[in-house]
């Protein structure tokens, strides 16, 4: 199971938002590149980079930050505001190894599937972020009528391979990841599901890894608040 340290970008800084709320922001670094280097030095093989400005439809220079981080010896999973094929191409050209699509999966699902066809299933990750059991879009400010399970099955049947599952109510709150729903989504859809939102203890990681179904976990606040070290998270993902 892969551990993805999260680097959420807003205004050129590394931040964390509680439940995706921009009014509940904590800033952890003014230097995203140094943050990325730190996680790599501690053993990360993948980084999860989020363009929060893009998710909120705000102008930003975060593609330049992506370019800088992509030059490091790491794989980068990148999302936030990627709502059409042109935006996906720009992020891919900037060095993203995998692109996270959220709003497009609901508003333009055929375009999301076209992205799978253009870039390959390994390069696309469908965000199935849930608020009250429904997929949330537009930086989690809007809620669709789709459940993660229904939409996940539909996408998998049409060639999608990877999915990011976030229980929005737990994100940034250190309340524990939604282990049961994450495992169920992986089991019922056949997608390679990456857990996100609320990872707060090593036991969360061990439970996800022990399922044999969950492909990865994004960890943000717990690492920035030093609830545990990245090395310990990597070990827990291996069952140690």
Buried (B, 14 or more C-beta within 10 A) or exposed (E): BBBBBBBBBBBBBBBBBBBBBBEEBEEBBEEBBEBBBBBBEBBBEBBBBBBBBBBBEBEBEBBEBBBBBBEBEBBBBBBBBBBBBEBBBBBBEBBBBBBBBBBBBBBBBEBBBBBBEEBEBEBBBBBBBBBEEBBBBBBBBBBBEBBBBBBBBBBBEEEBBBBBBBBBBBBBBBBBBBBEBBBBBBBBBBBBBBBBBBBBBBEBBBBBBBBEBBBBBBBBBBBBEEBBEBEEBBBBBEEE
